[in-house]
Amino acid sequence: MPARITPVEPPFPPAIHEALEKIMPPGVPPLGLFTTIARDPRTPQ
């Protein structure tokens, strides 16, 4: 089943990249959940 909301694809905008680096271990790609939520500007950075 295709995603209803598509996740943000790399390369990520700088603000999203910084936020994802804070929550993911080094060298581990961000989870789809996080890249999907990152699409919403109301998500705290």
CHARMM internal coordinates of N, CA and C (Angstrom, degrees):
IC EDIT
DIST 1 N 1 CA 1.4496
DIST 1 CA 1 C 1.5290
ANGL 1 N 1 CA 1 C 107.81
DIST 1 C 2 N 1.3109
ANGL 1 CA 1 C 2 N 118.42
DIHE 1 N 1 CA 1 C 2 N 128.51
DIST 2 N 2 CA 1.4679
ANGL 1 C 2 N 2 CA 120.23
DIHE 1 CA 1 C 2 N 2 CA 179.04
DIST 2 CA 2 C 1.5299
ANGL 2 N 2 CA 2 C 110.94
DIHE 1 C 2 N 2 CA 2 C -70.36
DIST 2 C 3 N 1.3183
ANGL 2 CA 2 C 3 N 114.67
DIHE 2 N 2 CA 2 C 3 N 152.79
DIST 3 N 3 CA 1.4667
ANGL 2 C 3 N 3 CA 120.27
DIHE 2 CA 2 C 3 N 3 CA 179.24
DIST 3 CA 3 C 1.5283
ANGL 3 N 3 CA 3 C 109.79
DIHE 2 C 3 N 3 CA 3 C -67.59
DIST 3 C 4 N 1.3152
ANGL 3 CA 3 C 4 N 116.17
DIHE 3 N 3 CA 3 C 4 N 140.24
DIST 4 N 4 CA 1.4712
ANGL 3 C 4 N 4 CA 120.05
DIHE 3 CA 3 C 4 N 4 CA 176.87
DIST 4 CA 4 C 1.5184
ANGL 4 N 4 CA 4 C 110.21
DIHE 3 C 4 N 4 CA 4 C -75.27
DIST 4 C 5 N 1.3165
ANGL 4 CA 4 C 5 N 116.28
DIHE 4 N 4 CA 4 C 5 N -34.36
DIST 5 N 5 CA 1.4608
ANGL 4 C 5 N 5 CA 122.06
DIHE 4 CA 4 C 5 N 5 CA 176.07
DIST 5 CA 5 C 1.5201
ANGL 5 N 5 CA 5 C 105.35
DIHE 4 C 5 N 5 CA 5 C -119.97
DIST 5 C 6 N 1.3070
ANGL 5 CA 5 C 6 N 116.89
DIHE 5 N 5 CA 5 C 6 N 120.33
DIST 6 N 6 CA 1.4566
ANGL 5 C 6 N 6 CA 118.98
DIHE 5 CA 5 C 6 N 6 CA -177.74
DIST 6 CA 6 C 1.5251
ANGL 6 N 6 CA 6 C 110.32
DIHE 5 C 6 N 6 CA 6 C -78.56
DIST 6 C 7 N 1.3129
ANGL 6 CA 6 C 7 N 117.24
DIHE 6 N 6 CA 6 C 7 N 140.27
DIST 7 N 7 CA 1.4596
ANGL 6 C 7 N 7 CA 120.38
DIHE 6 CA 6 C 7 N 7 CA 178.13
DIST 7 CA 7 C 1.5226
ANGL 7 N 7 CA 7 C 111.25
DIHE 6 C 7 N 7 CA 7 C -71.57
DIST 7 C 8 N 1.3045
ANGL 7 CA 7 C 8 N 116.01
DIHE 7 N 7 CA 7 C 8 N 159.69
DIST 8 N 8 CA 1.4573
ANGL 7 C 8 N 8 CA 121.79
DIHE 7 CA 7 C 8 N 8 CA 174.47
DIST 8 CA 8 C 1.5249
ANGL 8 N 8 CA 8 C 107.30
DIHE 7 C 8 N 8 CA 8 C -68.97
DIST 8 C 9 N 1.3088
ANGL 8 CA 8 C 9 N 117.06
DIHE 8 N 8 CA 8 C 9 N 135.95
DIST 9 N 9 CA 1.4605
ANGL 8 C 9 N 9 CA 122.16
DIHE 8 CA 8 C 9 N 9 CA -179.68
DIST 9 CA 9 C 1.5262
ANGL 9 N 9 CA 9 C 110.26
DIHE 8 C 9 N 9 CA 9 C -102.91
DIST 9 C 10 N 1.3382
ANGL 9 CA 9 C 10 N 117.42
DIHE 9 N 9 CA 9 C 10 N 146.98
DIST 10 N 10 CA 1.4568
ANGL 9 C 10 N 10 CA 119.51
DIHE 9 CA 9 C 10 N 10 CA 175.09
DIST 10 CA 10 C 1.5264
ANGL 10 N 10 CA 10 C 110.36
DIHE 9 C 10 N 10 CA 10 C -66.02
DIST 10 C 11 N 1.2899
ANGL 10 CA 10 C 11 N 118.74
DIHE 10 N 10 CA 10 C 11 N 151.92
DIST 11 N 11 CA 1.4602
ANGL 10 C 11 N 11 CA 126.94
DIHE 10 CA 10 C 11 N 11 CA -0.33
DIST 11 CA 11 C 1.5267
ANGL 11 N 11 CA 11 C 110.38
DIHE 10 C 11 N 11 CA 11 C -75.01
DIST 11 C 12 N 1.3252
ANGL 11 CA 11 C 12 N 115.03
DIHE 11 N 11 CA 11 C 12 N 136.74
DIST 12 N 12 CA 1.4540
ANGL 11 C 12 N 12 CA 121.61
DIHE 11 CA 11 C 12 N 12 CA -177.22
DIST 12 CA 12 C 1.5257
ANGL 12 N 12 CA 12 C 110.66
DIHE 11 C 12 N 12 CA 12 C -80.09
DIST 12 C 13 N 1.3324
ANGL 12 CA 12 C 13 N 116.93
DIHE 12 N 12 CA 12 C 13 N 148.51
DIST 13 N 13 CA 1.4608
ANGL 12 C 13 N 13 CA 119.23
DIHE 12 CA 12 C 13 N 13 CA 171.74
DIST 13 CA 13 C 1.5369
ANGL 13 N 13 CA 13 C 109.05
DIHE 12 C 13 N 13 CA 13 C -58.57
DIST 13 C 14 N 1.3347
ANGL 13 CA 13 C 14 N 118.12
DIHE 13 N 13 CA 13 C 14 N 151.83
DIST 14 N 14 CA 1.4741
ANGL 13 C 14 N 14 CA 120.87
DIHE 13 CA 13 C 14 N 14 CA -175.12
DIST 14 CA 14 C 1.5276
ANGL 14 N 14 CA 14 C 114.93
DIHE 13 C 14 N 14 CA 14 C -51.59
DIST 14 C 15 N 1.3215
ANGL 14 CA 14 C 15 N 118.41
DIHE 14 N 14 CA 14 C 15 N -44.98
DIST 15 N 15 CA 1.4717
ANGL 14 C 15 N 15 CA 120.35
DIHE 14 CA 14 C 15 N 15 CA -177.83
DIST 15 CA 15 C 1.5320
ANGL 15 N 15 CA 15 C 111.04
DIHE 14 C 15 N 15 CA 15 C -64.21
DIST 15 C 16 N 1.3226
ANGL 15 CA 15 C 16 N 117.13
DIHE 15 N 15 CA 15 C 16 N -41.07
DIST 16 N 16 CA 1.4640
ANGL 15 C 16 N 16 CA 120.75
DIHE 15 CA 15 C 16 N 16 CA 179.40
DIST 16 CA 16 C 1.5229
ANGL 16 N 16 CA 16 C 109.91
DIHE 15 C 16 N 16 CA 16 C -69.23
DIST 16 C 17 N 1.3120
ANGL 16 CA 16 C 17 N 117.04
DIHE 16 N 16 CA 16 C 17 N -41.52
DIST 17 N 17 CA 1.4646
ANGL 16 C 17 N 17 CA 121.18
DIHE 16 CA 16 C 17 N 17 CA 178.64
DIST 17 CA 17 C 1.5315
ANGL 17 N 17 CA 17 C 110.74
DIHE 16 C 17 N 17 CA 17 C -57.79
DIST 17 C 18 N 1.3184
ANGL 17 CA 17 C 18 N 116.93
DIHE 17 N 17 CA 17 C 18 N -45.77
DIST 18 N 18 CA 1.4712
ANGL 17 C 18 N 18 CA 120.98
DIHE 17 CA 17 C 18 N 18 CA 179.55
DIST 18 CA 18 C 1.5206
ANGL 18 N 18 CA 18 C 111.31
DIHE 17 C 18 N 18 CA 18 C -62.99
DIST 18 C 19 N 1.3205
ANGL 18 CA 18 C 19 N 117.06
DIHE 18 N 18 CA 18 C 19 N -43.21
DIST 19 N 19 CA 1.4691
ANGL 18 C 19 N 19 CA 120.61
DIHE 18 CA 18 C 19 N 19 CA -179.55
DIST 19 CA 19 C 1.5252
ANGL 19 N 19 CA 19 C 110.63
DIHE 18 C 19 N 19 CA 19 C -64.07
DIST 19 C 20 N 1.3298
ANGL 19 CA 19 C 20 N 117.40
DIHE 19 N 19 CA 19 C 20 N -42.15
DIST 20 N 20 CA 1.4627
ANGL 19 C 20 N 20 CA 120.57
DIHE 19 CA 19 C 20 N 20 CA -179.43
DIST 20 CA 20 C 1.5227
ANGL 20 N 20 CA 20 C 111.37
DIHE 19 C 20 N 20 CA 20 C -67.52
DIST 20 C 21 N 1.3151
ANGL 20 CA 20 C 21 N 117.46
DIHE 20 N 20 CA 20 C 21 N -35.81
DIST 21 N 21 CA 1.4664
ANGL 20 C 21 N 21 CA 120.23
DIHE 20 CA 20 C 21 N 21 CA 177.70
DIST 21 CA 21 C 1.5284
ANGL 21 N 21 CA 21 C 112.02
DIHE 20 C 21 N 21 CA 21 C -64.00
DIST 21 C 22 N 1.3255
ANGL 21 CA 21 C 22 N 117.05
DIHE 21 N 21 CA 21 C 22 N -30.16
DIST 22 N 22 CA 1.4686
ANGL 21 C 22 N 22 CA 121.13
DIHE 21 CA 21 C 22 N 22 CA -179.44
DIST 22 CA 22 C 1.5316
ANGL 22 N 22 CA 22 C 111.84
DIHE 21 C 22 N 22 CA 22 C -71.00
DIST 22 C 23 N 1.3288
ANGL 22 CA 22 C 23 N 117.45
DIHE 22 N 22 CA 22 C 23 N -29.05
DIST 23 N 23 CA 1.4667
ANGL 22 C 23 N 23 CA 119.33
DIHE 22 CA 22 C 23 N 23 CA -172.92
DIST 23 CA 23 C 1.5184
ANGL 23 N 23 CA 23 C 114.00
DIHE 22 C 23 N 23 CA 23 C -105.55
DIST 23 C 24 N 1.3393
ANGL 23 CA 23 C 24 N 117.52
DIHE 23 N 23 CA 23 C 24 N -12.71
DIST 24 N 24 CA 1.4669
ANGL 23 C 24 N 24 CA 120.04
DIHE 23 CA 23 C 24 N 24 CA -178.62
DIST 24 CA 24 C 1.5199
ANGL 24 N 24 CA 24 C 110.60
DIHE 23 C 24 N 24 CA 24 C -108.43
DIST 24 C 25 N 1.3298
ANGL 24 CA 24 C 25 N 117.77
DIHE 24 N 24 CA 24 C 25 N 143.59
DIST 25 N 25 CA 1.4677
ANGL 24 C 25 N 25 CA 120.55
DIHE 24 CA 24 C 25 N 25 CA 175.56
DIST 25 CA 25 C 1.5368
ANGL 25 N 25 CA 25 C 109.96
DIHE 24 C 25 N 25 CA 25 C -63.58
DIST 25 C 26 N 1.3211
ANGL 25 CA 25 C 26 N 117.07
DIHE 25 N 25 CA 25 C 26 N 152.87
DIST 26 N 26 CA 1.4705
ANGL 25 C 26 N 26 CA 120.12
DIHE 25 CA 25 C 26 N 26 CA 179.51
DIST 26 CA 26 C 1.5294
ANGL 26 N 26 CA 26 C 111.55
DIHE 25 C 26 N 26 CA 26 C -57.94
DIST 26 C 27 N 1.3297
ANGL 26 CA 26 C 27 N 115.61
DIHE 26 N 26 CA 26 C 27 N 134.68
DIST 27 N 27 CA 1.4519
ANGL 26 C 27 N 27 CA 121.14
DIHE 26 CA 26 C 27 N 27 CA 177.01
DIST 27 CA 27 C 1.5197
ANGL 27 N 27 CA 27 C 115.52
DIHE 26 C 27 N 27 CA 27 C 82.25
DIST 27 C 28 N 1.3304
ANGL 27 CA 27 C 28 N 117.23
DIHE 27 N 27 CA 27 C 28 N -2.05
DIST 28 N 28 CA 1.4659
ANGL 27 C 28 N 28 CA 121.09
DIHE 27 CA 27 C 28 N 28 CA -179.69
DIST 28 CA 28 C 1.5308
ANGL 28 N 28 CA 28 C 108.24
DIHE 27 C 28 N 28 CA 28 C -103.39
DIST 28 C 29 N 1.3353
ANGL 28 CA 28 C 29 N 117.79
DIHE 28 N 28 CA 28 C 29 N 125.91
DIST 29 N 29 CA 1.4665
ANGL 28 C 29 N 29 CA 118.73
DIHE 28 CA 28 C 29 N 29 CA 179.39
DIST 29 CA 29 C 1.5266
ANGL 29 N 29 CA 29 C 110.92
DIHE 28 C 29 N 29 CA 29 C -66.15
DIST 29 C 30 N 1.3283
ANGL 29 CA 29 C 30 N 116.92
DIHE 29 N 29 CA 29 C 30 N 149.57
DIST 30 N 30 CA 1.4644
ANGL 29 C 30 N 30 CA 119.77
DIHE 29 CA 29 C 30 N 30 CA -178.71
DIST 30 CA 30 C 1.5297
ANGL 30 N 30 CA 30 C 111.78
DIHE 29 C 30 N 30 CA 30 C -65.58
DIST 30 C 31 N 1.3028
ANGL 30 CA 30 C 31 N 115.15
DIHE 30 N 30 CA 30 C 31 N 146.17
DIST 31 N 31 CA 1.4641
ANGL 30 C 31 N 31 CA 121.65
DIHE 30 CA 30 C 31 N 31 CA 177.78
DIST 31 CA 31 C 1.5270
ANGL 31 N 31 CA 31 C 110.25
DIHE 30 C 31 N 31 CA 31 C -67.72
DIST 31 C 32 N 1.3164
ANGL 31 CA 31 C 32 N 115.61
DIHE 31 N 31 CA 31 C 32 N 148.05
DIST 32 N 32 CA 1.4584
ANGL 31 C 32 N 32 CA 121.06
DIHE 31 CA 31 C 32 N 32 CA 178.07
DIST 32 CA 32 C 1.5186
ANGL 32 N 32 CA 32 C 112.58
DIHE 31 C 32 N 32 CA 32 C -55.68
DIST 32 C 33 N 1.3112
ANGL 32 CA 32 C 33 N 116.56
DIHE 32 N 32 CA 32 C 33 N -36.06
DIST 33 N 33 CA 1.4635
ANGL 32 C 33 N 33 CA 120.53
DIHE 32 CA 32 C 33 N 33 CA 178.14
DIST 33 CA 33 C 1.5225
ANGL 33 N 33 CA 33 C 110.67
DIHE 32 C 33 N 33 CA 33 C -57.33
DIST 33 C 34 N 1.3339
ANGL 33 CA 33 C 34 N 116.25
DIHE 33 N 33 CA 33 C 34 N -46.10
DIST 34 N 34 CA 1.4673
ANGL 33 C 34 N 34 CA 120.20
DIHE 33 CA 33 C 34 N 34 CA -177.72
DIST 34 CA 34 C 1.5187
ANGL 34 N 34 CA 34 C 111.91
DIHE 33 C 34 N 34 CA 34 C -69.11
DIST 34 C 35 N 1.3286
ANGL 34 CA 34 C 35 N 117.53
DIHE 34 N 34 CA 34 C 35 N -38.89
DIST 35 N 35 CA 1.4616
ANGL 34 C 35 N 35 CA 119.15
DIHE 34 CA 34 C 35 N 35 CA -179.42
DIST 35 CA 35 C 1.5262
ANGL 35 N 35 CA 35 C 111.66
DIHE 34 C 35 N 35 CA 35 C -73.10
DIST 35 C 36 N 1.3237
ANGL 35 CA 35 C 36 N 117.67
DIHE 35 N 35 CA 35 C 36 N -24.69
DIST 36 N 36 CA 1.4634
ANGL 35 C 36 N 36 CA 120.96
DIHE 35 CA 35 C 36 N 36 CA 175.60
DIST 36 CA 36 C 1.5195
ANGL 36 N 36 CA 36 C 110.16
DIHE 35 C 36 N 36 CA 36 C -75.49
DIST 36 C 37 N 1.3269
ANGL 36 CA 36 C 37 N 116.84
DIHE 36 N 36 CA 36 C 37 N -46.00
DIST 37 N 37 CA 1.4678
ANGL 36 C 37 N 37 CA 120.86
DIHE 36 CA 36 C 37 N 37 CA 179.22
DIST 37 CA 37 C 1.5282
ANGL 37 N 37 CA 37 C 110.59
DIHE 36 C 37 N 37 CA 37 C -63.58
DIST 37 C 38 N 1.3283
ANGL 37 CA 37 C 38 N 117.26
DIHE 37 N 37 CA 37 C 38 N -31.13
DIST 38 N 38 CA 1.4648
ANGL 37 C 38 N 38 CA 121.26
DIHE 37 CA 37 C 38 N 38 CA -178.77
DIST 38 CA 38 C 1.5223
ANGL 38 N 38 CA 38 C 112.29
DIHE 37 C 38 N 38 CA 38 C -62.30
DIST 38 C 39 N 1.3149
ANGL 38 CA 38 C 39 N 118.28
DIHE 38 N 38 CA 38 C 39 N -18.97
DIST 39 N 39 CA 1.4719
ANGL 38 C 39 N 39 CA 121.49
DIHE 38 CA 38 C 39 N 39 CA 177.67
DIST 39 CA 39 C 1.5253
ANGL 39 N 39 CA 39 C 112.32
DIHE 38 C 39 N 39 CA 39 C -65.74
DIST 39 C 40 N 1.3174
ANGL 39 CA 39 C 40 N 117.49
DIHE 39 N 39 CA 39 C 40 N -25.75
DIST 40 N 40 CA 1.4630
ANGL 39 C 40 N 40 CA 121.34
DIHE 39 CA 39 C 40 N 40 CA -175.36
DIST 40 CA 40 C 1.5186
ANGL 40 N 40 CA 40 C 110.21
DIHE 39 C 40 N 40 CA 40 C -89.09
DIST 40 C 41 N 1.3326
ANGL 40 CA 40 C 41 N 118.24
DIHE 40 N 40 CA 40 C 41 N 116.88
DIST 41 N 41 CA 1.4693
ANGL 40 C 41 N 41 CA 120.36
DIHE 40 CA 40 C 41 N 41 CA -178.03
DIST 41 CA 41 C 1.5275
ANGL 41 N 41 CA 41 C 113.84
DIHE 40 C 41 N 41 CA 41 C -63.88
DIST 41 C 42 N 1.3271
ANGL 41 CA 41 C 42 N 117.98
DIHE 41 N 41 CA 41 C 42 N -14.10
DIST 42 N 42 CA 1.4694
ANGL 41 C 42 N 42 CA 120.30
DIHE 41 CA 41 C 42 N 42 CA 178.41
DIST 42 CA 42 C 1.5213
ANGL 42 N 42 CA 42 C 111.56
DIHE 41 C 42 N 42 CA 42 C -78.28
DIST 42 C 43 N 1.3338
ANGL 42 CA 42 C 43 N 117.23
DIHE 42 N 42 CA 42 C 43 N -12.32
DIST 43 N 43 CA 1.4642
ANGL 42 C 43 N 43 CA 120.63
DIHE 42 CA 42 C 43 N 43 CA 178.93
DIST 43 CA 43 C 1.5247
ANGL 43 N 43 CA 43 C 108.62
DIHE 42 C 43 N 43 CA 43 C -68.42
DIST 43 C 44 N 1.3373
ANGL 43 CA 43 C 44 N 117.43
DIHE 43 N 43 CA 43 C 44 N 126.87
DIST 44 N 44 CA 1.4654
ANGL 43 C 44 N 44 CA 118.75
DIHE 43 CA 43 C 44 N 44 CA 179.81
DIST 44 CA 44 C 1.5256
ANGL 44 N 44 CA 44 C 111.28
DIHE 43 C 44 N 44 CA 44 C -62.74
DIST 44 C 45 N 1.2772
ANGL 44 CA 44 C 45 N 115.34
DIHE 44 N 44 CA 44 C 45 N 140.29
DIST 45 N 45 CA 1.4631
ANGL 44 C 45 N 45 CA 120.92
DIHE 44 CA 44 C 45 N 45 CA 178.43
DIST 45 CA 45 C 1.4681
ANGL 45 N 45 CA 45 C 110.41
DIHE 44 C 45 N 45 CA 45 C -94.00
END
COOR INIT
IC SEED 1 N 1 CA 1 C
IC BUILD
